[in-house]
Amino acid sequence: MAHCPWQLVLLPRSNIIRTTDDARPLRSAGRENIDLLQRTQHTNDLAHQPRIPPILATDESPTMRNFDRLERPRAANVATYRNSIATFVVLLLSVNAIAANQTRPNIVLIMADDLGYGDLGCYGQKTLKTPNVDRMAAEGMRFTQHYAGSTVCAPSRCVLLTGLHTGHCRIRGNGPGLLLDEDVTIAEVLKQAGYRTGCVGKWGVGNPPPLDDPLRQGFDYFYGYISMWHAHNFYPEFIIRNGKKVPLRNEVEAKWKDSDGRGIATKRVDYVPDLVTAEALSFIERNRDEPFFLYFAMNVPHANNEAGRGARPERGMEVPRFGEFADKDWPAPEKGFASMIRNIDSDVGKVLRRLEELGLDENTLVIFTSDNGPHQEGGHQMPFFDSNGQLQGMKRDLYEGGIRVPTIARWPRRIKAGADSSHISGFQDILPTLAEISGAEAPATDGVSMAPTLLGKGNQTQHDYLYWEFSERGGRQAVLKDTWKGIRLNTTKNPDSPIELYDISKDIEEANNVADQHPEVVAKLATIMREAHVDQ
């Protein structure tokens, strides 16, 4: 292998885990590790500089005394030569640093909120058009069996960030719970590898998180909603930037004035999804000269649940305008939903164009996915656009419609264009995948790297099984092992309640429970359910 003058020093995995501060659990040790990394890189840079030619030695050196035997150049010429060599060295080091950065791809992870498996044209949507996302699929890889971390937002995002499934991760429902200092996130792993990390949009990890929670979890920059309830409101009175409230020009009804930002707007000026997209584009541009990781967490097509019974015709499906859908013979909430799908697609197109304009396109991995299955809230009816396709269930279910999500990866010249993958994968795989692609060291997770599938190189490790548990709606568990899918309901009252069994290779709709015909499979899945769950 050719020697690279710029070396990336990977710190021991133990250094990723931080200690807590008695007064405030900030991750100060992580910042020390970053400083150590930068100092070590600087030392390595110096160690690998080209040797300075003897002509730059001091006048008292033997080299200069020997040089005196020749015709001594005038001092001005020597100074000019010295400056030229110094300039050359600086340029050489800059080129080496740029080359090293270019070997580590930029990463943009775009996650929609409550987008169903059937909501995109490339996944079978017939009514709504999504040309930009479809372009991603045509130029990249479409996954047909990729699963969200959970069936609602908070635990699903926890799985995504930590690589731990819901039997092991910190947050397993939308109720109370927070990430702790010892939890290691994607942002921390990539930051250790020299990435600039940013999150824009909806955080919504745990309840109720502190306003600077993303900064505590490894992100250098945050703009958007911290609370999942705040993210219901598309026209709130304030937004969060790096732990601080930033006022907006919107006004909400009086009863919501002292809330966490949720509510119904009486004055609608600043539409936050548009502001978030602008921040995403700005983050890319600001960090164009260094490897960056952008987590673009949309809060659409989620509904404003508080406005679900409001007076406005679109109710909870709040958008600035219906546009081409205004004259459709559809209920107003469905016009709002259709507008959100259009806006999602438009925003994906803006990201792809900005990467192209900045010359970053071929060195950027873009992943698009959704945090769980489709909702039926805010006046929107899930079957109206057939949002779950042929799958059974929706948000809050552990049937396929609640957890199988559209997922596309695009990286020109690295990921084969127009590829489809039936590789069984999930949110727990994102952290190890990005770690491998970036050259970072990852902590132990429940995931496996999908890099061999994405890049078409090496042997792809397969999951023995995927596991989910959901602490709400009476408690639910599910296991997918090979083609067998087991689902257990009402686990809060009865942890050993009957298991439904489906062979999803033959019955993707999960319409035929075959548990009575395969008791040995049911017993095996029951064992996995017991072993995969660890009490918090």
KOLMARDREN-577736 format. One line per 8 residues: their letters; for each residue z, x, y of C-alpha. Coordinates in Angstrom, 1 decimal. Example, Ala and Ser with C-alpha at 12.3 -4.5 7.8 and 13.67 -1.06 7.14 Angstrom:
<atoms>
AS> 7.8,12.3,-4.5 ~ 7.1,13.7,-1.1
</atoms>
This chain:
<atoms>
MAHCPWQL> 0.0,0.0,0.0 ~ -0.9,1.4,3.5 ~ 2.1,2.4,5.6 ~ 2.9,0.0,8.5 ~ 4.5,1.7,11.5 ~ 6.4,-1.5,12.2 ~ 8.8,-2.6,9.6 ~ 10.6,-5.9,9.1
VLLPRSNI> 14.2,-5.2,7.9 ~ 15.6,-8.1,5.8 ~ 19.3,-8.5,6.0 ~ 21.4,-9.3,2.9 ~ 21.7,-12.9,2.1 ~ 25.4,-12.9,2.8 ~ 24.7,-12.1,6.4 ~ 23.0,-15.5,6.8
IRTTDDAR> 26.3,-17.3,6.3 ~ 28.5,-17.4,9.4 ~ 32.2,-17.4,10.0 ~ 33.8,-20.0,12.2 ~ 35.4,-19.5,15.5 ~ 38.8,-21.1,15.7 ~ 38.0,-22.8,19.0 ~ 34.4,-23.7,18.4
PLRSAGRE> 32.4,-23.3,15.2 ~ 29.5,-21.5,16.8 ~ 27.5,-19.1,14.6 ~ 28.2,-15.9,16.5 ~ 27.8,-13.7,13.5 ~ 24.2,-14.9,13.2 ~ 23.5,-13.6,16.8 ~ 25.0,-10.3,15.8
NIDLLQRT> 22.6,-10.2,12.9 ~ 19.7,-10.8,15.1 ~ 20.8,-8.1,17.5 ~ 21.2,-5.7,14.5 ~ 17.7,-6.7,13.3 ~ 16.3,-5.9,16.7 ~ 18.1,-2.6,17.0 ~ 17.0,-1.6,13.5
QHTNDLAH> 13.4,-2.5,14.3 ~ 13.6,-0.4,17.5 ~ 14.9,2.6,15.5 ~ 12.2,2.2,12.9 ~ 9.6,2.0,15.7 ~ 10.8,5.3,17.1 ~ 11.0,6.9,13.7 ~ 7.3,6.1,13.1
QPRIPPIL> 5.9,7.1,16.4 ~ 3.2,9.7,16.3 ~ 4.5,13.2,16.8 ~ 4.1,14.3,20.5 ~ 1.4,17.0,20.8 ~ 2.8,20.5,21.7 ~ 1.1,20.3,25.1 ~ 3.9,17.9,26.1
ATDESPTM> 6.7,20.4,25.3 ~ 8.8,21.8,28.1 ~ 7.8,24.9,30.0 ~ 10.5,26.9,28.4 ~ 9.4,26.2,24.9 ~ 7.6,28.7,22.7 ~ 4.6,26.4,22.6 ~ 4.2,26.6,26.4
RNFDRLER> 4.7,30.3,26.4 ~ 1.9,30.6,23.9 ~ -0.1,28.3,26.1 ~ 0.3,30.7,29.0 ~ -2.0,33.1,27.3 ~ -4.8,30.8,27.9 ~ -5.9,29.7,31.4 ~ -3.1,27.5,32.5
PRAANVAT> -4.3,24.1,33.7 ~ -3.2,23.0,37.1 ~ 0.1,21.0,37.2 ~ -1.7,17.9,38.2 ~ -4.0,18.0,35.2 ~ -1.0,18.5,32.9 ~ 0.8,15.5,34.4 ~ -2.3,13.4,34.0
YRNSIATF> -2.6,14.5,30.4 ~ 1.0,13.7,29.7 ~ 0.6,10.2,31.3 ~ -2.5,9.6,29.2 ~ -0.8,10.5,26.0 ~ 2.3,8.4,26.8 ~ 0.0,5.4,27.7 ~ -1.8,5.9,24.4
VVLLLSVN> 1.5,5.9,22.4 ~ 2.7,2.7,24.1 ~ -0.6,1.0,23.4 ~ -0.5,2.2,19.8 ~ 3.0,0.8,19.3 ~ 1.9,-2.5,21.0 ~ -1.0,-2.8,18.7 ~ 1.2,-2.1,15.7
AIAANQTR> 3.7,-4.7,16.8 ~ 1.0,-7.3,17.3 ~ -0.5,-6.5,13.9 ~ 2.9,-7.0,12.3 ~ 3.4,-10.3,14.1 ~ 0.0,-11.5,13.0 ~ 0.9,-10.9,9.3 ~ 3.7,-13.5,9.7
PNIVLIMA> 2.2,-16.9,10.4 ~ 3.4,-19.3,13.0 ~ 4.7,-22.5,11.4 ~ 4.5,-26.0,12.8 ~ 6.4,-28.7,10.8 ~ 5.5,-32.2,12.0 ~ 7.6,-35.0,10.6 ~ 7.0,-38.7,11.4
DDLGYGDL> 9.8,-41.2,11.2 ~ 9.5,-44.0,8.6 ~ 5.8,-43.4,8.0 ~ 4.7,-45.0,4.7 ~ 2.6,-43.4,2.0 ~ -0.2,-45.9,2.8 ~ -0.2,-45.6,6.6 ~ -2.8,-42.8,6.9
GCYGQKTL> -6.6,-43.1,6.3 ~ -6.5,-40.1,4.0 ~ -4.0,-41.9,1.8 ~ -5.9,-45.2,1.6 ~ -5.1,-47.0,4.9 ~ -8.0,-49.4,5.5 ~ -7.3,-51.0,8.9 ~ -5.7,-48.2,11.1
KTPNVDRM> -7.7,-45.1,11.9 ~ -6.1,-41.6,11.7 ~ -9.0,-39.1,12.3 ~ -6.8,-36.1,13.3 ~ -4.5,-36.3,10.3 ~ -7.5,-37.0,8.1 ~ -9.0,-33.8,9.5 ~ -5.9,-31.9,8.5
AAEGMRFT> -6.4,-33.2,5.0 ~ -10.1,-32.3,5.0 ~ -9.3,-28.8,6.2 ~ -6.2,-28.3,4.1 ~ -4.3,-29.6,1.1 ~ -3.1,-33.2,0.5 ~ -0.1,-33.6,-1.7 ~ -0.1,-36.8,-3.8
QHYAGSTV> 3.4,-36.5,-5.3 ~ 5.6,-35.0,-2.6 ~ 9.0,-36.6,-2.1 ~ 11.3,-37.0,0.9 ~ 14.9,-35.8,0.6 ~ 16.2,-39.3,0.8 ~ 15.3,-42.8,1.7 ~ 16.8,-42.8,5.2
CAPSRCVL> 16.7,-40.3,8.0 ~ 20.0,-38.3,8.2 ~ 20.2,-37.2,4.5 ~ 16.5,-36.7,4.3 ~ 16.6,-34.3,7.3 ~ 19.6,-32.6,5.8 ~ 17.7,-31.9,2.6 ~ 14.7,-30.6,4.6
LTGLHTGH> 16.8,-28.2,6.7 ~ 19.1,-26.9,3.9 ~ 17.0,-27.0,0.7 ~ 19.8,-28.8,-1.1 ~ 19.2,-32.2,-2.7 ~ 21.5,-35.1,-2.0 ~ 23.7,-34.4,-4.9 ~ 24.7,-31.1,-3.3
CRIRGNGP> 23.9,-31.3,0.5 ~ 26.4,-32.2,3.2 ~ 24.9,-35.5,4.4 ~ 24.1,-38.3,1.9 ~ 23.7,-41.3,4.1 ~ 23.5,-42.5,7.7 ~ 27.3,-42.8,7.9 ~ 29.8,-40.2,9.2
GLLLDEDV> 29.1,-36.6,8.3 ~ 28.0,-33.3,9.9 ~ 26.4,-30.0,8.9 ~ 29.1,-27.3,8.7 ~ 29.0,-23.7,9.8 ~ 28.4,-22.4,6.2 ~ 25.3,-24.6,5.8 ~ 22.2,-22.4,6.1
TIAEVLKQ> 19.1,-24.0,7.6 ~ 15.4,-23.2,7.7 ~ 15.8,-22.2,11.4 ~ 18.5,-19.7,10.6 ~ 16.4,-18.1,7.8 ~ 13.3,-17.8,9.9 ~ 15.3,-16.6,12.9 ~ 16.7,-13.8,10.8
AGYRTGCV> 13.1,-12.8,10.1 ~ 12.2,-12.5,13.8 ~ 10.9,-16.0,14.5 ~ 11.4,-17.9,17.7 ~ 12.7,-21.3,16.6 ~ 12.4,-24.6,18.4 ~ 13.0,-28.3,17.6 ~ 11.7,-31.2,19.6
GKWGVGNP> 12.1,-34.9,19.0 ~ 14.7,-36.5,16.8 ~ 17.5,-34.4,15.3 ~ 19.5,-37.2,13.7 ~ 21.3,-35.0,11.2 ~ 24.7,-36.5,10.5 ~ 26.8,-38.8,12.6 ~ 27.8,-38.2,15.3
PPLDDPLR> 26.5,-34.7,15.9 ~ 27.6,-32.6,19.0 ~ 24.9,-32.4,21.7 ~ 24.2,-28.7,20.9 ~ 24.1,-29.2,17.1 ~ 20.5,-27.8,16.8 ~ 21.5,-24.6,18.6 ~ 24.5,-24.2,16.3
QGFDYFYG> 22.1,-24.5,13.3 ~ 19.7,-21.8,14.3 ~ 17.3,-23.2,16.8 ~ 16.7,-21.3,20.0 ~ 15.4,-24.4,21.8 ~ 15.9,-28.1,21.6 ~ 14.5,-31.1,23.5 ~ 14.9,-34.7,22.4
YISMWHAH> 17.4,-37.0,20.8 ~ 20.5,-35.7,19.0 ~ 22.0,-39.0,17.8 ~ 19.8,-41.0,15.4 ~ 20.9,-44.2,17.3 ~ 19.8,-42.7,20.6 ~ 16.4,-42.1,19.0 ~ 16.0,-45.9,18.6
NFYPEFII> 15.4,-46.2,22.3 ~ 12.0,-45.1,23.4 ~ 13.0,-45.6,27.1 ~ 16.5,-44.2,27.3 ~ 18.3,-43.2,30.6 ~ 18.7,-39.6,29.5 ~ 17.4,-37.0,27.0 ~ 19.0,-33.8,25.6
RNGKKVPL> 17.8,-30.3,26.4 ~ 19.7,-27.5,24.8 ~ 23.0,-29.4,24.6 ~ 22.8,-30.9,28.1 ~ 21.9,-34.4,29.2 ~ 18.8,-34.7,31.4 ~ 18.4,-37.9,33.3 ~ 15.2,-40.0,33.0
RNEVEAKW> 13.9,-42.7,35.3 ~ 14.5,-45.5,32.8 ~ 17.3,-48.1,33.1 ~ 18.9,-50.0,30.3 ~ 20.8,-53.3,30.1 ~ 24.3,-53.1,31.5 ~ 26.0,-53.5,28.1 ~ 24.4,-50.2,26.9
KDSDGRGI> 25.3,-48.1,29.9 ~ 28.2,-46.3,28.3 ~ 26.7,-46.0,24.8 ~ 25.1,-42.9,23.2 ~ 21.7,-43.7,24.7 ~ 20.7,-46.5,22.5 ~ 19.8,-49.9,23.9 ~ 17.1,-52.0,25.5
ATKRVDYV> 15.4,-50.8,28.7 ~ 15.0,-53.0,31.7 ~ 13.0,-50.4,33.6 ~ 10.5,-48.5,31.5 ~ 9.0,-45.4,33.1 ~ 9.4,-42.3,30.9 ~ 8.2,-42.8,27.3 ~ 10.1,-40.2,25.4
PDLVTAEA> 7.5,-39.7,22.5 ~ 5.0,-38.6,25.2 ~ 7.6,-36.2,26.7 ~ 8.4,-34.7,23.3 ~ 4.8,-34.0,22.6 ~ 4.4,-32.3,25.9 ~ 7.5,-30.1,25.0 ~ 5.9,-29.3,21.6
LSFIERNR> 2.7,-28.1,23.3 ~ 4.7,-26.1,25.9 ~ 6.8,-24.4,23.2 ~ 3.7,-23.3,21.4 ~ 2.2,-21.9,24.6 ~ 5.5,-20.1,25.7 ~ 5.8,-18.4,22.3 ~ 2.1,-17.6,21.7
DEPFFLYF> 2.8,-13.8,21.5 ~ 5.5,-13.8,18.9 ~ 5.9,-15.6,15.5 ~ 7.4,-19.1,16.1 ~ 8.7,-22.0,14.1 ~ 8.3,-25.4,15.7 ~ 10.0,-28.4,14.1 ~ 8.3,-31.4,15.7
AMNVPHAN> 10.4,-34.3,14.6 ~ 8.8,-37.5,15.9 ~ 10.8,-40.8,16.2 ~ 7.8,-43.0,15.5 ~ 6.8,-45.3,13.9 ~ 10.5,-46.1,13.7 ~ 11.6,-49.2,15.5 ~ 14.1,-49.8,18.3
NEAGRGAR> 16.4,-51.8,16.1 ~ 18.5,-52.9,19.1 ~ 15.3,-54.5,20.6 ~ 14.3,-56.2,17.3 ~ 15.4,-59.6,18.7 ~ 14.7,-58.8,22.3 ~ 12.7,-60.9,24.7 ~ 9.6,-58.6,24.9
PERGMEVP> 6.8,-59.7,22.6 ~ 6.5,-56.4,20.8 ~ 10.3,-56.4,20.2 ~ 11.3,-53.1,18.7 ~ 7.9,-51.6,18.4 ~ 7.9,-50.2,21.9 ~ 4.8,-48.5,23.3 ~ 3.5,-48.1,26.8
RFGEFADK> 0.3,-49.9,26.0 ~ -1.5,-51.6,23.1 ~ -4.9,-50.2,24.1 ~ -7.7,-51.1,21.7 ~ -5.3,-53.4,19.8 ~ -4.5,-55.7,22.8 ~ -7.1,-58.3,21.8 ~ -6.4,-58.3,18.1
DWPAPEKG> -5.3,-61.5,16.5 ~ -2.1,-59.8,15.4 ~ 1.6,-60.4,16.2 ~ 2.7,-58.3,19.1 ~ 5.1,-56.1,16.9 ~ 2.1,-55.2,14.7 ~ 0.0,-54.3,17.8 ~ 3.0,-52.0,18.7
FASMIRNI> 3.1,-50.5,15.2 ~ -0.7,-49.9,15.2 ~ -0.3,-48.2,18.6 ~ 2.4,-45.9,17.2 ~ 0.1,-44.9,14.3 ~ -2.7,-44.2,16.8 ~ -0.3,-42.1,19.0 ~ 1.0,-40.1,16.0
DSDVGKVL> -2.6,-39.2,15.1 ~ -3.4,-38.4,18.7 ~ -0.4,-36.1,19.0 ~ -1.3,-34.3,15.8 ~ -4.7,-33.7,17.4 ~ -3.2,-32.3,20.5 ~ -1.2,-29.8,18.5 ~ -4.3,-28.7,16.6
RRLEELGL> -6.3,-28.3,19.7 ~ -3.7,-26.3,21.5 ~ -3.5,-23.9,18.6 ~ -7.2,-23.5,18.7 ~ -7.3,-23.0,22.5 ~ -4.7,-20.3,22.3 ~ -6.4,-18.5,19.4 ~ -3.5,-19.2,17.1
DENTLVIF> -5.3,-21.6,14.7 ~ -6.0,-19.2,11.8 ~ -2.5,-17.7,11.9 ~ -0.6,-21.0,11.9 ~ 0.6,-23.1,9.0 ~ 0.8,-26.7,10.0 ~ 2.6,-29.2,7.7 ~ 2.7,-32.9,8.3
TSDNGPHQ> 5.0,-35.3,6.4 ~ 7.4,-38.3,6.8 ~ 11.2,-38.5,6.4 ~ 11.1,-41.5,4.1 ~ 9.1,-44.6,3.2 ~ 8.0,-47.4,5.6 ~ 10.4,-49.7,7.4 ~ 10.5,-53.4,8.0
EGGHQMPF> 12.4,-53.5,11.3 ~ 12.0,-54.3,15.0 ~ 9.8,-57.3,14.2 ~ 7.3,-55.3,12.1 ~ 6.5,-56.5,8.5 ~ 5.7,-53.7,6.1 ~ 3.0,-55.5,4.1 ~ 1.0,-56.3,7.3
FDSNGQLQ> -0.9,-53.0,7.0 ~ 0.1,-52.3,3.4 ~ 2.2,-49.4,4.4 ~ 3.4,-48.5,1.0 ~ 0.0,-48.8,-0.7 ~ 0.4,-49.5,-4.4 ~ 4.0,-48.3,-4.5 ~ 7.0,-50.5,-5.0
GMKRDLYE> 9.8,-50.4,-2.4 ~ 10.3,-49.1,1.1 ~ 12.9,-47.4,3.3 ~ 16.4,-47.6,1.7 ~ 14.9,-47.9,-1.8 ~ 14.7,-45.1,-4.4 ~ 11.6,-46.6,-5.9 ~ 8.5,-44.6,-5.1
GGIRVPTI> 7.7,-46.5,-1.9 ~ 11.0,-45.4,-0.4 ~ 10.7,-41.7,-1.1 ~ 7.1,-40.6,-2.0 ~ 5.7,-39.6,1.4 ~ 2.3,-38.4,2.7 ~ 2.3,-34.6,3.0 ~ -0.5,-32.3,4.2
ARWPRRIK> -0.6,-28.6,4.7 ~ -3.3,-26.8,6.8 ~ -3.8,-23.1,7.2 ~ -7.4,-22.1,7.8 ~ -8.8,-19.4,5.5 ~ -5.5,-19.4,3.5 ~ -5.2,-22.9,2.1 ~ -8.3,-24.2,0.4
AGADSSHI> -10.0,-26.9,2.5 ~ -10.2,-30.4,1.0 ~ -7.8,-29.7,-1.8 ~ -5.6,-32.3,-3.5 ~ -2.4,-31.3,-5.3 ~ -0.4,-33.4,-7.8 ~ 2.3,-30.7,-7.9 ~ 5.6,-32.5,-8.0
SGFQDILP> 7.5,-31.3,-4.9 ~ 10.1,-32.4,-2.4 ~ 11.8,-31.6,0.9 ~ 14.2,-29.1,-0.9 ~ 11.1,-26.9,-1.4 ~ 10.2,-26.5,2.2 ~ 12.9,-23.9,3.0 ~ 12.0,-21.5,0.1
TLAEISGA> 8.3,-22.0,0.7 ~ 8.5,-21.1,4.4 ~ 10.8,-18.2,3.5 ~ 8.3,-16.7,1.0 ~ 5.3,-17.2,3.4 ~ 7.1,-15.6,6.3 ~ 8.7,-12.7,4.3 ~ 12.2,-14.0,5.0
EAPATDGV> 15.1,-13.9,2.5 ~ 16.2,-17.4,1.5 ~ 19.6,-18.5,0.3 ~ 20.0,-20.2,-3.1 ~ 18.7,-23.8,-2.9 ~ 17.6,-26.7,-5.2 ~ 14.0,-26.0,-4.2 ~ 11.2,-23.9,-5.5
SMAPTLLG> 8.5,-22.2,-3.3 ~ 5.2,-24.1,-3.2 ~ 3.4,-21.0,-1.9 ~ 1.5,-20.4,-5.1 ~ 0.1,-23.9,-4.9 ~ -0.6,-23.7,-1.2 ~ -2.3,-20.3,-1.4 ~ -3.8,-20.6,-4.9
KGNQTQHD> -2.2,-17.3,-6.0 ~ 0.4,-16.6,-8.6 ~ 2.2,-19.0,-11.0 ~ 3.7,-22.1,-9.6 ~ 7.3,-22.7,-10.8 ~ 7.9,-26.4,-11.8 ~ 11.0,-28.4,-11.2 ~ 12.9,-29.4,-14.3
YLYWEFSE> 13.7,-32.6,-12.4 ~ 14.1,-34.1,-8.9 ~ 17.3,-35.9,-8.0 ~ 18.4,-38.3,-5.3 ~ 21.5,-40.2,-4.5 ~ 22.1,-42.7,-1.7 ~ 25.6,-43.6,-0.6 ~ 24.7,-46.9,1.0
RGGRQAVL> 23.4,-50.3,-0.2 ~ 26.0,-50.3,-3.0 ~ 25.2,-46.7,-4.1 ~ 22.0,-45.6,-5.8 ~ 20.8,-42.7,-7.9 ~ 17.3,-41.7,-9.2 ~ 15.9,-38.9,-11.3 ~ 12.3,-37.9,-11.8
KDTWKGIR> 11.7,-35.7,-14.9 ~ 8.2,-35.1,-16.0 ~ 6.6,-38.6,-15.8 ~ 9.9,-40.4,-16.4 ~ 11.6,-42.0,-13.4 ~ 15.2,-43.4,-13.8 ~ 16.9,-45.5,-11.2 ~ 20.5,-46.6,-11.2
LNTTKNPD> 21.8,-49.3,-8.7 ~ 25.3,-50.4,-7.6 ~ 26.9,-47.0,-8.4 ~ 29.8,-47.5,-6.0 ~ 31.3,-50.2,-8.2 ~ 30.0,-49.0,-11.5 ~ 28.9,-45.3,-11.7 ~ 27.6,-46.0,-15.2
SPIELYDI> 25.5,-49.1,-14.4 ~ 22.3,-49.6,-16.4 ~ 19.4,-47.3,-15.7 ~ 16.0,-48.7,-15.1 ~ 13.2,-46.5,-16.7 ~ 9.6,-46.2,-15.6 ~ 6.7,-44.0,-16.8 ~ 5.1,-43.4,-13.4
SKDIEEAN> 2.0,-41.8,-15.0 ~ 1.1,-45.2,-16.4 ~ 3.1,-47.5,-14.1 ~ 3.1,-46.1,-10.6 ~ 4.1,-49.5,-9.3 ~ 7.4,-49.3,-11.3 ~ 6.8,-52.8,-12.5 ~ 7.7,-52.4,-16.2
NVADQHPE> 11.2,-51.3,-17.0 ~ 11.0,-49.6,-20.5 ~ 14.6,-48.5,-20.8 ~ 15.1,-50.5,-24.0 ~ 12.2,-48.7,-25.6 ~ 13.3,-45.2,-24.8 ~ 17.1,-44.9,-25.2 ~ 16.9,-41.1,-25.7
VVAKLATI> 15.1,-40.6,-22.4 ~ 17.7,-42.9,-20.6 ~ 20.5,-40.8,-22.1 ~ 18.9,-37.6,-20.9 ~ 18.5,-39.0,-17.4 ~ 22.1,-40.2,-17.4 ~ 23.3,-36.7,-18.2 ~ 21.2,-35.3,-15.3
MREAHVDQ> 22.7,-37.9,-12.9 ~ 26.2,-36.8,-13.9 ~ 25.5,-33.1,-13.6 ~ 23.4,-33.2,-10.4 ~ 26.2,-35.0,-8.4 ~ 28.9,-32.8,-6.9 ~ 31.7,-34.5,-5.0 ~ 31.8,-33.6,-1.3
</atoms>
